[in-house]
Amino acid sequence: MTKIVYNACFGGFGLSHEAVMRYADIQGITLYHTNESGLFTHYYLCPPEEYERLRADDETKSIGQYRFARSNAMYFSPNNIERTDPALVQVVEELGDKVNDLYSKLCIEEVPAGTLYRIDEYDGSESVMTQDNYEWKMA
């Protein structure tokens, strides 16, 4: 069976600060963070001052596909974690309700290994859907 993390309420997928830091600990990642706005925490793979220097340097480069490549590589977004990542699943199982941010209620759904699935979303509320959840018609 494969475990998939999804958000079961309106609002959107999100991890609490404690969950992000626990994920990083499991993965052996050192994370630095800032919370200037009081609402959102930003996570970096380098000290925030170094990130700001990289970002400022990147802004001086000509516009193009790789303009912010260096600073983007140092930014860590919990939204980019694969939903089947074993470390993410472990964090959800360990922390229970403490895994959630203000707008999420993370749950785990198990599907047989090798099953095609997708996560459908409406206003932030997600559902794990498999081929068996849809009625297919023959052309």
N, C-alpha and C positions, 0 to 999 in steps of 0.2 A: 504494500500500500504506500501511496505517496501522500504526504500531508501538504495542504495548501492553505496559506493564511489569507483571509479576506476580511473586509470590513462589513459588519452586519447592521449598520445603521446609517441614516442620512448624515452627511457631513464629509466623509472621505477618509481614506486610509491615512493613518498617522500613528507614530510611536511617541510615547512619553520620553522625556529626557532620560529617565532611569532605564528605559528599555533600549534606547540608542546606545547608552554607555555600556550596558550589559552585553549588547550585541558586539560592540567593539572589543570588549574584554574577551569574549569567547573567540573572536576572530584574530585576536592578538594585534589589534589596530590601536594606535595611540591617537585619540581624538582631542582636539582643542575646540572650545566653543565660545560663542558670544551671544548675548541676549540684549541688544541695545533697545529694541522696541518694547520689551516687556511681554510681547506675545509670541514671537517666533525666535527659536534658538537656531543659530547657524553653526554648522560643524565643519572643521577643517582638519586636514592631515598634517598641518604645520601650525606654528603659532599664528594667531590672527594678524599680528603685525607683519609677519613675513608674507602672509596671504595678501594683505593690503598692498604691500610693495610690489608683489607679482602682478596683481590686478592693475595697479597704476602703470606699471611697465607695459603690460599687455595693451592698455588703452592707447599707448603711443604708437603702436604698430598699425600698419595699413590694414584697412578693412579687408577681411577675407575669411576663408573657412577656418583657419587655424589661429586667428587673432587672439583668442582667449584660451588657447590650449593649455598653457602652463598653469594659469590660475584655476581653470576649471578642473584640472587634474588634482588640485589640492583641496577642492571643495567636496565634502561628503554629504550626499543627500540620502536620507533613509528611504525615500520613495524609489530609489534605484535598486533596492535590495530585491532579489528574486523571491517571489512568494513561496517557492518551494525550498528556499535556503534552509538547510538543517539548523543553522545557528538561529535564524529568525523563528523557526518553529519552536526551538528550545526556549527562547526568550518568552514567547507567548505562553508556553506551558508553565514555565517557572513563575512568571510574574502575575498571571491571571489578569484581573481588572487593572492592575497597576501598569500594564503594558500600554494602555490606551492614552491618547492625548485627549484634548477637550472635545474633539469632534469624531471620535472613532469608538468602535466596539469590535475589537479584533477577535476572530474565531478561526477555528481550523476545521477544514473538511478533508476527509480521506477519500481518495479514489484509487482504484487498482493501478499499479505501476504500468506504464505504457498507454494509459487512457488519454485520448485527445481531450483537452479541456480549454476553456477560456474563462476569464473573469468578466462578466457583464456588470455594468455600473449604471445606476440612475441616481442623480443628485448625491453621489458619494456612497450610496448603499450598493453593496456588491453581492453578486451571487456566482458561485462556481458552477459553470455549465459544461456538460459533456454532450457528446453526440446523442446519447440516449434521451436528453432533455428536449430535443427538437424533433418535429415531425418532418420527415424528408419526403419529397415528391419526386417521382421519376419523370424525366423529360421525354 
